[in-house]
Amino acid sequence: MASSSASYRYLSTRGGSYGLSFEEVVLKGLASDDGLFIPEEIPLLPLDWQSDWLELSFEDLAFQTFSLYISPAEIPPAALRDIIHRSYSTFRVPEITPTVALDSERKLYLLELFHGPTFAFKDVALQFLGNLLEFFLIKKNKGKVGKARDHLTVIGATSGDTGSAAIYGLRGKKDVSIFIMFPDAKVSPVQEAQMTTVPDDNVHCLNIDGTFDDCQDYVKSLFADDEMNTDYHLTTPNSVNFARILAQITYYFASYFSLIRSGSFDPSKDTIRFITPTGNFGDILAGYFAKRMGLPIEKLVIATNENDILHRFWRTGTYEKHPVHGKKAQGGIDEDGAKAHPEGVKETLSPAMDILVSSNFERLLWFLAFKVQSKEALSVDERRKAAGEKVKGWQKDLNLKGGFSVDHEILDAAKEDFASDTVSDQETISTIRNIYNWPGTPGDKGYVLDPHSAIGVRAALRSTREGKDVHHVALATAHPAKFSRAVELALGEEEGFHFKDMLPPQFVGLEDLPRRVTRVKKSDGLDGVKRVIVEEVKKELWAKGSG
């Protein structure tokens, strides 16, 4: 069993940093060696967790899981409970992330993750991260004035929902500037409006001439810049920040207990699978942490769109960029954020998953390499170092050669916890249409899926053929109103369907509000991004008298 002190300490997946505190990891975001932070050991659940946690609220479950990763010396229990409460009091339903039945006979359920301020699953993590950063800054700035105060610069990239969720989590926070980069014409109008219409002075949106992968590359380059880190105290809201992964662990437990309380799931004989639509691998990685902690998940099913680098890895053991160009790259709907690009991303109806490389996959690779190393007579420290070297080598091959292959032991280890599937645009549309017409689904009319959630449901339906006693929970990651064109494409001819009926009042008139956004040309590149960040932070510091 992992000692509590080991689960409170963090290391880099590439071996350059060890023994960091939770606060250091959150404030740094990315490691100086370009690796990602993970706990030195994943903690195991307490002995009586199934009985003791069964009736807990979402907030109390969050407190129990977070406490296994955060030392009370860093965040006292009362302060942690307050952070959690402020984070989830912004949600529109008391369950925070309810699990609803789509088809009880097939044992198919939806874990609804879109009840936060921006109607996307990322609110679960980013409301928490915003309050967490505020807590650390208040602590660091106690008694300080003017230039002596620490000021944090939060830099992120978004393919859709991360940007608005991060902005809503950090807007108006003292001593924080947030910069969100998004690819031009590759987020939906609602997503772009949610970001660019926020009037708070500490919020800055950068429209990047390029792809989401370009945005991610800019973020990583900025964190590798020692001068920028020293002068502007950079951190990231993206799922490369471990606090994002930590926050998402909770809803796997919440769903598990919800099914038990409903009477539809008997943990003594039934098994459960979670099916997660994913691009960047953060959401499903949280499920992996829950499984490793001891939550009895039979399998985690990765559901990708046609940008299927993850699915191909689980089939072949090769993790390789597979760019497509010309007509093969075209697809999706421009109005929902899709637009073909020379970098080779396949444009689909689920644009938030349109990426070539999954950043968080590196974290899983480290754990797989560490596990395989356990078969040799090495100390724990030697195994950690060897795993870091393996990951560093794989990432080098990915950057220089466009991919890498792992040996069968690594692939076999990956298949112990995961399965995978890929879903086409045509299947996405047919799934939205079919589920809408299913009898007995939640709501007054037919249940409407967004295209990302439809990918999870389609993969879940295929998985249900594998066993009658397996319960399948598909993660519903966004409200369908955020992807209006795809939904209308699927349901526009259905009798009784009117898109306006499902439009949340918060979206009405949103796209007509004034915008605050800075355009960065491809020719300006990283230097152009840096210039904007430096200028805007200096303006903020000057305005508050600490510049």
N, C-alpha and C positions, 0 to 999 in steps of 0.2 A: 504493500500500500504506500502511496506517495505520502511523504511526511508533509505536514502543513507548511513548513518552511520552504520546502522544494516547490510547492505549488504557488508560493508567494514570490518566487524568484523567476526571472525571465532571461532568455538567451536569444541570440540571433540564429536564424536558420542557416546562415553561411559561416558561422563559427567565429565571428569577429567580436562578439559581446557576450558576456556571461554575468550572472549575478545581479541583474538590474531589478529595481523595485517596480511595482505596478505604476506608481506615479511617473517614474522615468520613462517607462514604456509608452504610456498614454501621451505624455508631452512630446516625446521624440517622434512617435508615429512609425517612422522607418528607421532601421538600424544604419549606422554609418558605413557598413560594408554592403549596403543595398539589400540586406536580408530582412526578413520579417520576424517580429518578436513572437515567441511562444513560451508558455511556462516550462520550467525545467522538468517538471513532471505533471501529468494530468491527475488531479485529486480523485480519489474514490469517494462514493457516497457514504454517509454514515450508516451504521448497521440497520437501524429501523426506519430508513427514509420512506419506504412505501406506506407504512402506517402513519408515521408522523407528518408526512407532507400531503396526505391524500386530500384533506379538506382546506388546504391553504389557498388564499387568494393569489392572484398573479403577482402582486407586489411582494407578498411574503415568500413566494417561491423564488422571485428574483433575489430577495435578500439572502435566502439560504444558499443559492447557487453562487452568487457573487462573493459571499463570505468565504467560500472555499478557494478563491483566487486572490482576494484582497486582504492583506494583513490589517487587523484592527488597530495596529499601531500607525498605519497610514491613513485609514479612514475609520474613525470610531463608529461602532454599530449605530448609534443614534443618528450620526451624520449620514451614514450610508442609507438608512431608512428614509431620511428626509430627501436625499437626492433621488431615490427611487420613487417616492411619492410625487415629487414635483415633476418627474419625468412622465409618469403615466396618468396623472390627473388631467392631462391634455387630451386623452382619448375619449371617443364618443360613446363607448359601451363599457359597462362595468367589468366585463370579463377580459378586456383589453384585446385578447386574441382568441375569440370564440371558435370552437370546433363544431361544425354543423354537418348533419347527415345529407349527403346527396342521394344515396341509394342504400338503405339499411340492409336490404336483402343481399346485395353484393358486398356489404361491409365497406362502402366507399364514403369517405368523409372529406370535408374541406376545412383546413385551418386558415381562417380569415385573418389576414395580417394587415388589413388596409383601413383600420379604424382610427388612425392617428391624424395629426393636423394636416398632412399633405396627401393622405389617402394612399399610402404605399407602405410596404413592410419595413422600409428603412427607418421609419419613424420610431420603431421599437428600439433601435440601437442609437439613433442620433439624438433623440430627446434625452436619453441617458448620457451620451457623450457630452452634449452641451452643458448639462448641469455638472458633470464630472469636471470638465475643464474649468468651469466657473469656481468650483470648490477649491481646486488646486491653486488657482490664481489668487483667490481671496486669502488663502493661507500664506502664499509666498509674498503677497503685497501688504500684509498686516504691518501698519506703522510706517509704510513707505509713502513718499509723495514725489510728484514731478518725475524727473528723469530716473529716479531710483526705482520706480515701479516697473515690474516685469510686464511686458506686452507680448501677447502670443499672436502669431500669424498662422492662421489655419488655411491650408492650401489643399484643394481637392479637385478631382476630375469626375465627371458624371456622364453616363450614357443615358440618363433619364431621371430617375427618382432620387439618387443620392444628393444631388445638388440642392433641390428644394428642401429635402428633409434636413440636410446639414444647416442650411440657412435658417430654417424655422427653429432649429435647436440652438442656434448661436446669435440670432438677430438681437441687437440691443445689449448684448453682454458686455460688461465693462472690461477694458484692457484686452479685447480680442478683436482682430480683423479677420474676416473670412473672404477668401478668394475661391470662386468656383469656376473651373474651366469646362465648357461643354462644346462638342463638335457642331459646327455650323450645319443647320438643317437636318440634324440627326437626333433631335429630341422632339416630342410632340408639342403642339402649340400650348396645350395646358401646362405641360412640364416647364416649358420655357417661360410662360407667363408667371407661374408660381415662383420662379427664381428672380426674374428681372423686374417684377413689379413691387418687390419688397423695398420700402423707402428708407430703412435704417442706414445710417451713415457708415456703419462698420461692415456692410455687405457689399461685395464687389463681384460682378459676373463678367466673365471673359468668354466671348464668342470666338472659338478657335477655328481657323481655316484648316481643317483636317479631320481625322477620325478620333474616336474615343481612345484608341491605342496611342495616338499622338499626345493626347491630353495626359494619359497615364505616364508616358515617357517624360513629359515636361515635369510632372510632379516628382518622379524619381530623380531626375537630373537636378532639380532644385534641392532635394534633400541630400544629394551627394556633394553639394556646393558648401564647403566649410564656412566660407565668408557669409553666405546667406543665412546659414543656420546660426552662426554666432551673432550676427547683427539683428536678425529678425525673429529668432526663436520659433522655428517652423514646426508645425505638426499637421497631421492630416485627418480629415473625417472619413476618408475612404475605408473600405473594409480591410485594407492593410493595417489599420490601427486595431490592435488586439481588443480594445474596449468594444468595438463593433461586434466582434465574434462572441465575446463574453455575453453581451446583452441578448443576443439571439438564442443562446442556449435555453433560456427560460421557457420559451414557448413550446419547445419539444416536451418538456415536463408538463406544462400546463395542458397540452392536448392529451397526453397520456392519461393524466388524472381525470380530465373531463370525460373521456370515454369510459373509464371505470365507474365514475359517479353516475353516468347515464344508465348504467346497467347493461350496456351493449357489449362490453369488453370484460372478459374474465382473465386476469393476468396469470391464473394458475394453469390455463390451457390454451388461451389464444395468443397469437403473435401479431406484431404490428410492423408495418413498413411505412416510412415517410418518403414521399415522392416530391422532389424539390426542383422546380424550374430554375436553372442557374446558368450564368455566364461567367461570373468572376469567382465562383466557388466559395464565397463567404457564407452564404445562408446554409448550404448543406454541410460546410465544415463545422458550423455550430452543432449540427446534429451529430457529427462524428465525435465532438467533444462530449456531448451528452451520452452517447453510446459507450465511449471509453470510461466515462465516470461510473457507469453501471446501469443506465436506463436500458431496459431490455428491448432494443430495436432489432428486429430480425435482419433488416436490410435497409440501407439508405439508397434510394434510386435517383440517380442523376438524370434529369430530363433536359436535353439541350434542343435548341432549334437547329437550323441547317449549318450554323457555325459550330461544328461538332467536334472540336479538338478533344474535349473530355471523353465523349463517347468512343472516339477512335482509339484513345489511349486504353480504355478498358477492354477493347476488342483485340488490340495488337501489342500493347506494351510500348508503343511509340507515341511520343508527345511531340507533335510536329505542326507548325503553322501550315495551313492549307489555303493560301490565298486564291481567290477567284476573281476574274476580270471580265470586262465586256458584258455581254448579255447574261452570262452565268451569274454575274454579281448583282444583277438587277432583280428587284423584288420589293415587297413591302409597299407602303403607302407614304408618299412624300409628306402628307399632312399629319401623319402620326410620327414623323421623325425619320423616315427611311430615305436614303439617297445613295446611289452607288458611288464608290470612291476608289481611286487608283491604288490604295493600299491593299486592297484585296479582301475587305470584309464583305461577306454576303449579306445583302440587305433583306430583312425579313419583316413580317408583320409584328414581330416582338423585338423592337429596336433596342430595348434595355439589355438584351442578351447578345447583341451583335458585336462581338469582340473576337479577335484572333487568339489572344492569350489570356488565361485565367490566372490572375495574380496570386490568389490565395492557394492555388494548387501547390505552391512551393511549401506551404506549411505541412500539408499532408505528406509530401515527399520526404520531409525530414523525419516524420514519425515512422514512415515505412522503412526508411534507411536505418533508423535507430533500432527498430524491431528486428530486422534481418541481422544486424550486427550482434544482437543478443545471443546468437547461436555460437559465437566465437568467445574464447576465454579472454574477454576484455573487461576492464573496469568501466563503471558508468561514465566517468569523465572521458575515457578513451572512446567509448561508443558515441558519446555526444560529439566529440571532435571528428570522428570518422563520418558520422552522419552529415555534419556541416560541410566537410570536404566533398562528399558525394553531391550534395545539393549545389554547392558552388560550381562543380564541374558540369552538372546538368544545365544549370542556368547559363553558363558560359557557352555551351554548345547551342542552346536555344537562341542566344543572341548572335552568335557567329555563323551557325549553320542552319538556323531555322527550326531545330528540333533535336531530340535525343531519344534513345531507346533504353529501357531498363531490363534487367535480367528477369527470368521467370519467377524468382523468389519475391522480388518487389511486386510484380504484377499479381502473383497469387495472394500476397498479403493485402493488396488493394481490393481484390475481389472478395475477401472475407467479410468486409463491411459494406461494400458498395456493389450495386448493379447500375447499368446505364441504358439509356434509350435516347433516340433522336426523333423529332417530330417536324414534319414539313409544314409549310404555310397552308397547303390545301387541307391537311389534317387538322390544323389549328382552327380554320374556319368551320370545318364540318363538326368539330367538337363543340364550339360555341353554339352552333345551330342545334345540335343534338341535345345538349344539356338543357338548353332553353325549352325544348319540347318534352323533356322528361316529366312525368307526373310526380307529384309529391315532393318536389324540391323546395327549399326554404323560400319564403316571400309570398306575396299575393299573386304575382304572375310568374312566368318562367324565370329560372335563375340565369343571370347574365355573367359570363366569365370575361375577364380581359384576356388578350391573346397570350400573355405569359402564363397566367393561371391555367389556360386551356391546354398548354403544353404539358403541365404537370398532370392534369386530369387525363389526357390522352395516354400518357405513359402509365398512369395508375390503372386505367382500364385494361391495358395489355398485361400488366403485372397481376391483375386479379385472377387471371387464368391459371396461376401457378399453385393456388391452394385455397380451399374453401374456408379454412379457419384463420386466414390471414386478413387482418384489418388494414386497409390502405388509407392513409391520410395524405392528401395532396395539398401542398401549400398554395394558397391564393394570395398572390404577392401585390396586387394593385387593384384599385377600383376600376371597373370597366370604362367609366366616363373619361379616364385619362387617355384612352385610345379609341376615340369615337369613330374614326373612319373604319378601322378593322371590325369593330362591333357592328356598325351599320352595313358593312359588306356582308357580314354573316347573317344579320337579322333584318335587314332593311325590307325584305319582302314577306316577313312573317306577319301574319294577321294579328293585329292588336299591339304590335311593338311600335313604340314611339320613343326615340332616344331621349327626348326632353323629360320623360317620366322618370328616368334614372339619374338625371343630372343633379348632383348635390347643389344646394343653394350657394355654397362657397365658391362654386365655379361660374355662377351667373355673372357676366360682365367682367370677369377676370382679365380676359384678353384685351379689353378696351382701356385698361388702366395705364398710366404713364410708365415707361420702361427706363431702367438704369442698366446699361450694358456697354462694355468696351470691346471693340472688334480687334483681334490680333491676326494680321495677315500671315500666311505661311512663310513668306519671305522674311518676316521679322523673327520667326522662330522663337527659340528659348530666350534670346536677348530681349525680344519684344515683351514676352511675358514677365521677365525680371524687371524691366523698366516700369511696367504698370504697377507691379507689386510695391516696388521701392517708392515710387511717387505717391501712391495712395496711402501707404502706411505713414510716410512722413507728414502728409496732410492731416491724418488723424491725430498723430502725436502732437503736432503743432496746435491743432484746434483745442486739445485738452490741456495744453501748457506743459507738455513733457517732451516736446521735440527739440 
